[in-house]
Amino acid sequence: MIAEGLITTGKTVPAPKEDRILAVLRAAEREAEWLARHPRVPEPYRGQWVVVHNHRVVAGSPDGSEVAKRATARDYPGALLEYIPTLEEREAVFVI
């Protein structure tokens, strides 16, 4: 098969690395948008890190590294890892 000057053997050619990265980033962005539209979902996870995949929380923990170990990018490609602030943190003013 000849495609755009490249000869292939009929095998599926993997997408360029940049395309795969963009696809994962877009998926994570969709999860963030979904989470923002559903403010009740993160309520039980205040003060914790969560992993959101396919519009559901698949893992949560106060320890970000722990939740990342439990819900790996390999198992949940395009998932969103996000910290859900406590009510106090959400209302606080941070000085940098």
N, CA, C and O of each residue as an XYZ file, in Angstrom:
384
protein
N       0.844     -1.165      0.000
C       0.000      0.000      0.000
C       0.897      1.239      0.000
O       1.872      1.307      0.749
N       0.564      2.201     -0.833
C       1.319      3.451     -0.881
C       0.404      4.560     -0.412
O      -0.693      4.734     -0.943
N       0.847      5.309      0.578
C       0.054      6.409      1.117
C       0.956      7.596      1.349
O       1.902      7.527      2.134
N       0.664      8.681      0.668
C       1.427      9.914      0.797
C       2.927      9.672      0.691
O       3.712     10.201      1.479
N       3.311      8.871     -0.289
C       4.729      8.651     -0.534
C       5.368      7.623      0.375
O       6.563      7.356      0.246
N       4.602      7.031      1.301
C       5.140      6.025      2.191
C       4.652      4.652      1.765
O       3.496      4.487      1.375
N       5.516      3.695      1.840
C       5.141      2.325      1.524
C       4.963      1.584      2.842
O       5.858      1.572      3.687
N       3.797      0.966      3.006
C       3.557      0.187      4.217
C       3.270     -1.250      3.827
O       3.058     -1.554      2.653
N       3.265     -2.105      4.787
C       3.032     -3.526      4.530
C       1.609     -3.935      4.840
O       1.321     -5.127      4.951
N       0.717     -2.977      4.984
C      -0.664     -3.286      5.313
C      -0.915     -3.320      6.811
O      -2.056     -3.463      7.250
N       0.143     -3.189      7.592
C      -0.011     -3.136      9.040
C      -0.452     -1.748      9.443
O      -0.187     -0.770      8.743
N      -1.123     -1.669     10.569
C      -1.533     -0.370     11.089
C      -0.296      0.377     11.562
O       0.490     -0.134     12.360
N      -0.140      1.575     11.064
C       0.988      2.406     11.451
C       0.559      3.252     12.634
O      -0.459      3.940     12.563
N       1.321      3.214     13.727
C       0.913      4.009     14.886
C       0.902      5.499     14.574
O       1.697      6.002     13.780
N      -0.024      6.180     15.225
C      -0.112      7.634     15.045
C       1.171      8.262     15.568
O       1.798      7.743     16.492
N       1.555      9.383     14.971
C       2.739     10.074     15.482
C       2.568     10.388     16.970
O       1.450     10.567     17.454
N       3.678     10.451     17.677
C       3.662     10.674     19.121
C       2.874     11.927     19.483
O       2.118     11.923     20.454
N       3.040     12.994     18.716
C       2.334     14.242     19.008
C       0.828     14.057     18.948
O       0.098     14.620     19.764
N       0.351     13.261     17.972
C      -1.087     13.011     17.846
C      -1.618     12.238     19.048
O      -2.706     12.523     19.546
N      -0.842     11.256     19.511
C      -1.261     10.479     20.674
C      -1.307     11.357     21.918
O      -2.230     11.246     22.725
N      -0.319     12.224     22.075
C      -0.293     13.128     23.229
C      -1.484     14.075     23.190
O      -2.143     14.289     24.208
N      -1.763     14.644     22.019
C      -2.913     15.547     21.893
C      -4.224     14.833     22.192
O      -5.115     15.416     22.810
N      -4.358     13.584     21.766
C      -5.576     12.828     22.024
C      -5.773     12.612     23.524
O      -6.893     12.726     24.022
N      -4.708     12.305     24.238
C      -4.789     12.111     25.688
C      -5.138     13.424     26.373
O      -5.965     13.443     27.285
N      -4.520     14.521     25.945
C      -4.817     15.831     26.535
C      -6.263     16.240     26.284
O      -6.915     16.799     27.167
N      -6.763     15.966     25.090
C      -8.168     16.295     24.790
C      -9.125     15.471     25.658
O     -10.136     15.984     26.137
N      -8.801     14.209     25.852
C      -9.643     13.355     26.696
C      -9.665     13.878     28.133
O     -10.726     13.930     28.755
N      -8.506     14.265     28.662
C      -8.441     14.811     30.016
C      -9.218     16.120     30.108
O      -9.861     16.393     31.122
N      -9.161     16.919     29.066
C      -9.913     18.177     29.045
C     -11.422     17.911     29.075
O     -12.168     18.621     29.751
N     -11.865     16.890     28.345
C     -13.291     16.532     28.368
C     -13.710     16.080     29.773
O     -14.809     16.396     30.228
N     -12.831     15.342     30.453
C     -13.145     14.911     31.821
C     -13.242     16.117     32.755
O     -14.126     16.165     33.610
N     -12.342     17.093     32.600
C     -12.374     18.304     33.437
C     -13.661     19.085     33.189
O     -14.271     19.591     34.130
N     -14.070     19.185     31.940
C     -15.317     19.882     31.613
C     -16.512     19.153     32.226
O     -17.418     19.787     32.767
N     -16.515     17.825     32.140
C     -17.606     17.046     32.727
C     -17.656     17.257     34.234
O     -18.731     17.454     34.800
N     -16.498     17.217     34.882
C     -16.434     17.411     36.327
C     -16.960     18.792     36.714
O     -17.653     18.930     37.721
N     -16.638     19.807     35.927
C     -17.109     21.168     36.202
C     -18.633     21.270     36.044
O     -19.278     22.032     36.763
N     -19.201     20.515     35.117
C     -20.656     20.541     34.897
C     -21.422     19.725     35.939
O     -22.643     19.846     36.046
N     -20.719     18.903     36.697
C     -21.363     18.042     37.694
C     -20.723     18.279     39.065
O     -19.981     17.426     39.552
N     -21.003     19.423     39.689
C     -20.323     19.796     40.932
C     -20.622     18.880     42.122
O     -19.882     18.907     43.106
N     -21.670     18.083     42.061
C     -21.971     17.174     43.175
C     -21.044     15.951     43.182
O     -20.816     15.351     44.233
N     -20.522     15.590     42.032
C     -19.678     14.392     41.933
C     -18.459     14.470     42.851
O     -18.187     13.499     43.557
N     -17.714     15.573     42.878
C     -16.507     15.586     43.705
C     -16.749     15.823     45.198
O     -15.805     15.722     45.981
N     -17.967     16.130     45.614
C     -18.225     16.452     47.020
C     -17.653     15.433     48.008
O     -17.023     15.840     48.984
N     -17.842     14.135     47.800
C     -17.301     13.171     48.777
C     -15.766     13.110     48.779
O     -15.172     12.483     49.656
N     -15.142     13.744     47.821
C     -13.689     13.660     47.670
C     -12.961     14.942     48.067
O     -11.790     15.113     47.727
N     -13.631     15.842     48.778
C     -12.991     17.098     49.179
C     -11.725     16.795     49.985
O     -11.734     15.959     50.889
N     -10.634     17.492     49.638
C      -9.353     17.273     50.296
C      -8.591     16.081     49.750
O      -7.606     15.640     50.341
N      -9.049     15.563     48.623
C      -8.416     14.391     48.035
C      -8.059     14.624     46.566
O      -8.576     15.524     45.905
N      -7.169     13.785     46.098
C      -6.855     13.700     44.677
C      -7.769     12.642     44.079
O      -7.993     11.597     44.689
N      -8.298     12.907     42.886
C      -9.159     11.938     42.212
C      -8.671     11.704     40.786
O      -8.019     12.552     40.177
N      -9.006     10.542     40.288
C      -8.793     10.224     38.878
C     -10.178     10.051     38.279
O     -10.974      9.240     38.752
N     -10.461     10.825     37.229
C     -11.748     10.769     36.539
C     -11.511     10.195     35.148
O     -10.672     10.686     34.392
N     -12.268      9.141     34.824
C     -12.134      8.484     33.519
C     -13.519      8.062     33.045
O     -14.294      7.474     33.800
N     -13.815      8.366     31.800
C     -15.134      8.053     31.223
C     -16.277      8.565     32.100
O     -17.260      7.864     32.341
N     -16.123      9.790     32.563
C     -17.151     10.487     33.336
C     -17.502      9.793     34.648
O     -18.664      9.765     35.053
N     -16.498      9.239     35.301
C     -16.712      8.690     36.635
C     -15.393      8.729     37.395
O     -14.318      8.652     36.801
N     -15.487      8.850     38.707
C     -14.301      8.843     39.557
C     -13.887      7.383     39.734
O     -14.655      6.572     40.251
N     -12.669      7.056     39.301
C     -12.204      5.674     39.391
C     -11.269      5.453     40.573
O     -11.003      4.309     40.940
N     -10.763      6.534     41.179
C      -9.896      6.414     42.348
C      -9.847      7.754     43.058
O      -9.965      8.809     42.435
N      -9.672      7.697     44.376
C      -9.536      8.904     45.174
C      -8.685      8.624     46.395
O      -8.760      7.543     46.981
N      -7.866      9.609     46.782
C      -7.011      9.465     47.949
C      -6.455     10.832     48.330
O      -6.235     11.673     47.457
N      -6.223     11.067     49.629
C      -5.565     12.313     50.034
C      -4.125     12.398     49.513
O      -3.553     13.484     49.419
N      -3.556     11.251     49.180
C      -2.179     11.175     48.684
C      -2.198     11.048     47.159
O      -2.622     10.027     46.618
N      -1.738     12.086     46.480
C      -1.758     12.101     45.022
C      -0.959     10.976     44.397
O      -1.371     10.408     43.385
N       0.181     10.646     44.988
C       0.988      9.565     44.411
C       0.295      8.216     44.589
O       0.423      7.330     43.744
N      -0.430      8.066     45.678
C      -1.169      6.821     45.907
C      -2.266      6.640     44.866
O      -2.409      5.559     44.293
N      -3.033      7.683     44.621
C      -4.125      7.569     43.652
C      -3.565      7.371     42.244
O      -4.168      6.657     41.442
N      -2.436      7.982     41.930
C      -1.818      7.796     40.620
C      -1.316      6.362     40.446
O      -1.341      5.831     39.335
N      -0.868      5.740     41.517
C      -0.433      4.339     41.453
C      -1.611      3.398     41.250
O      -1.498      2.395     40.546
N      -2.747      3.724     41.871
C      -3.929      2.860     41.770
C      -4.639      2.991     40.430
O      -5.251      2.034     39.955
N      -4.563      4.156     39.825
C      -5.244      4.391     38.545
C      -4.206      4.888     37.542
O      -4.078      6.090     37.309
N      -3.484      3.966     36.963
C      -2.375      4.329     36.073
C      -2.862      4.828     34.717
O      -3.974      4.524     34.285
N      -2.009      5.593     34.066
C      -2.308      6.103     32.723
C      -2.455      4.948     31.734
O      -3.194      5.058     30.756
N      -1.764      3.857     31.983
C      -1.883      2.691     31.098
C      -3.286      2.094     31.185
O      -3.867      1.696     30.176
N      -3.818      2.039     32.402
C      -5.152      1.467     32.598
C      -6.278      2.445     32.248
O      -7.369      2.038     31.847
N      -5.992      3.742     32.407
C      -7.013      4.774     32.184
C      -6.456      5.886     31.293
O      -6.251      7.005     31.763
N      -6.210      5.595     30.019
C      -5.645      6.631     29.135
C      -6.603      7.811     28.989
O      -7.805      7.634     28.791
N      -6.051      9.007     29.090
C      -6.864     10.214     28.965
C      -7.578     10.609     30.238
O      -8.374     11.548     30.239
N      -7.298      9.893     31.339
C      -7.944     10.215     32.607
C      -7.415     11.538     33.145
O      -6.324     11.985     32.790
N      -8.200     12.138     33.992
C      -7.850     13.400     34.629
C      -7.452     13.123     36.064
O      -8.194     12.464     36.793
N      -6.298     13.611     36.483
C      -5.869     13.568     37.876
C      -6.014     14.976     38.408
O      -5.365     15.900     37.918
N      -6.865     15.145     39.413
C      -7.138     16.495     39.906
C      -7.350     16.492     41.418
O      -7.899     15.549     41.987
N      -6.902     17.569     42.046
C      -7.120     17.746     43.476
C      -8.457     18.457     43.680
O      -8.744     19.459     43.025
N      -9.267     17.930     44.593
C     -10.554     18.540     44.941
C     -10.349     19.276     46.266
O     -10.226     18.632     47.308
N     -10.309     20.596     46.249
C     -10.019     21.333     47.485
C     -11.137     21.206     48.515
O     -12.304     21.017     48.170
N     -10.753     21.315     49.786
C     -11.758     21.364     50.849
C     -12.523     22.681     50.688
O     -12.102     23.560     49.936
N     -13.636     22.810     51.388
C     -14.401     24.058     51.306
C     -13.562     25.237     51.795
O     -13.630     26.332     51.235
N     -12.771     25.007     52.840
C     -11.901     26.067     53.362
C     -10.848     26.467     52.331
O     -10.583     27.652     52.127
N     -10.262     25.483     51.695
C      -9.251     25.770     50.664
C      -9.873     26.495     49.479
O      -9.266     27.400     48.906
N     -11.075     26.097     49.121
C     -11.747     26.713     47.977
C     -12.029     28.194     48.220
O     -11.971     29.004     47.295
N     -12.335     28.544     49.476
C     -12.658     29.922     49.824
C     -11.433     30.749     50.200
O     -11.526     31.971     50.318
N     -10.300     30.104     50.386
C      -9.100     30.782     50.860
C      -8.469     31.679     49.782
O      -8.670     31.489     48.582
N      -7.713     32.645     50.257
C      -6.926     33.492     49.368
C      -5.487     33.053     49.534
O      -4.952     33.050     50.643
N      -4.863     32.681     48.425
C      -3.476     32.239     48.473
C      -2.571     33.369     48.041
O      -2.815     34.007     47.017
N      -1.532     33.622     48.807
C      -0.543     34.645     48.475
C       0.708     33.922     47.991
O       1.267     33.071     48.684
N       1.118     34.274     46.817
C       2.305     33.624     46.236
C       3.472     34.563     46.284
O       4.567     34.211     45.845
